[in-house]
C-alpha cells in the first residue's frame, strides 16, 4: 500500500453488486472538508461527510461480544474499503447480510456510490 497521507483521507472502494457481477471502483480523496478532484464517487461531498461522521467507528470497530443482530437480509452487495483515514490504514469489508451489517452499510452508503439519502445500491 502507498505511503499514508500526513492527514486526510485516501480511500479506494470496490463495490460488487451481486455474485459474479463486475466490481465497480470508486475513490475518495480529501485533505480537509472538501473532496479532492481525484474523488470519483457520484456524491463525494456526502461520502466525505459520512466518513468523517462514522469512519472511526466503522473502520476500526472493536469486537463486541454482547452485540445482537437481527436476522434479515438486505441484499447481495459487498464493498471493500482500503486506503488511509487520518493517518491510519483501512482495510474493511461491508455487506448487507444481517441487521448489524445493514446498519453499517447505511451509515456509509454514500461511500459505496449512493447519492445522499440512498442505500448504496447503484
N, C-alpha and C positions, 0 to 999 in steps of 0.2 A: 504494500500500500504506500502511497505517496507520503511525503512529509506533511505533518499536520499544519494547518494554518495557525499562526500565533493566537488568533482569536477568530471568532466567526464560525461559519457553517459551510461545509462542502460535503454534500451527501449525494449518493447515486442510488436511485430507487429502481428496482427491477420488478415489474408487475406482470404476473401471469394470470389472465382472466379465468382460465379453465385448464384442466389437464390436457396436454398436447397443444395448447394454443401457443402462438409465437409470443415470447415475452416482449414487453414494451419497457423502454428505459427512459427515465427522467433524471434530471439533475437539479439540485437546489444549492445555490451558492449565495452567501451573504456575509458581509462584514459590517454589521450594524443593522438598522431597521429596514433596509431596502434590499430586495433581491438583486443580485448582480446580473448583468446581461447574459452570462453563461447559463442561467437558470432556464430550464426547458419545460417546466410544468405548465399546464393550462392556466392555473391561477397561483403563480409563485408567491404573491403577497399573502394570500390566505394560507398557503403551505408554510411560509415562514412564521406567520402568527401562530399556527397550530404547533409547530416545532418549538418555538420559544415558550409557549404556554405548557406543553405536555412532554417535550422531548426528554428532559432529565428523567422523569418518572417512566416513560415508555422505553427508552433505550437502555437504561441502567437499573431496571427494577430488581429488587431483591426478592428471592422466593418467599412466598407467604403460605405456610402450611395450613393456615386457617381459611384460605380463600375458597369460596364455594361458587361454582359457576353453573348457570342454568344449562340444561341440555337442549340446545336449539342449534339450528344450522343456518348460517347467514349467506352461504354461497361458497363456490369453489376458489375464489380469488386468493392468491398468495402474493405477498410483497416481501422483498428482501432489501433492507436499507444498509448500506455500507458507507464509510467515509469518516468525517470528523464533525464533532459537535463541541464547540468551545474548547478545543484542545484535547478532547477525549475521543478515542477511537470507537466507532459504532459498527456493530455487526449484529443486526436484529432482524428477526423474521416476524411477519404478521400474517394472520389468516382470519377466517370468519367461521371457525369450527364449533364454537360454543359461546355462551353469553359473555364470558370474560374477554375472549378474543374479539368478539364483535364490538365490545366497548372500546378496546384498544384501537381497533381499526377506525371506528367512528371518530375518535378523538383526533386522529391524524389523517382523516380522509383526504384533505387537500394535498397531502404529501404523496398520495397514491394516484393522483390525477383527477380527483373530483373537483368540481367548481365549488366555491364556498357554499356550504349547506348541503352538499351532496354526500353520497355514501362511499365514494371511492371507486365504484364500478364505472369504468369509462367506455 
